[in-house]
Amino acid sequence: MGKKTIKYSEAVEELEEILSELESESVDVDDMAVKVKKAVELIKLCRERIEKTELEVTKIVKEFEKDSKKSGK
């Protein structure tokens, strides 16, 4: 399975679809493990994106605060 770049919103949408299928019990037992595995992959991807974004925002805020102190504001 090749690595395809997927947007966060697409991952969430796909995860919601899988969860809906699992909740409605419309998933064949033979496909259930595949669906659960995909859901776990999507959750990991979303967590990684959130953590990366959080680090970037923290870095930007620190740089802003540093620049603000230099300019005396």
N, C-alpha and C positions, 0 to 999 in steps of 0.2 A: 504494500500500500504506500503510494507516494505521498510525500508531505505537500499538502496544498495549503496555501495561506488562506485562512478563513478569518473573517472579521468577527469581533466579539459579538456583535448583534446577531450574526448568522449562527454562531455557535449556540447562543442562548435560544434562538428560535428552534434550531434542530433539537436541542435538549428538551425544550417544552413539548415538541412533537413526540419525542420518544416517551417522555413521562406520561403524556396523554394516552398513548397507545398502551403503555403498561397498566395505567389506572383503569382503562376501559376493558382490560383483559382481552383485547382483540389480537394480541401477539401470540402467534403459535409457540408452543413450548420449545420447539426446536430453534426458534429465532430469538428466544428470550435472552439467552446468554450473549448473543451477538449485540442485541440492543443495549443490554446493561453494560457491556464492555465499551461500546461507543459512548454511552452516557458518561462513564467514568473518564474517558479521554477528553470529552468536551468540558467536563467540570475542571479537570486539571488545566486545560488550555485557558479557561476563563480565569481561574485563580492566578495563573502565571501572568496573564495580561493585566489583571488588577494590581498585582504586586509590582510589576514593572512600571505601570502608570503611577502608582503611589510613590515609588522611588524617584521617578522623573519630576513629579510635582514637588516633592520635598526638596529636591536639588534646586529647582527653579525658585522656590520660595526663599531658600537660604541665600542664593545668589542675589535675589532682589533685596533681601534684608541687608546683606553685605554692601551692596551698591548704595542703598539708602543711608547707611551709616557714614559711608565715605563722602556723600554729598551733603551731609549734615541735616538731613530731613527726617 
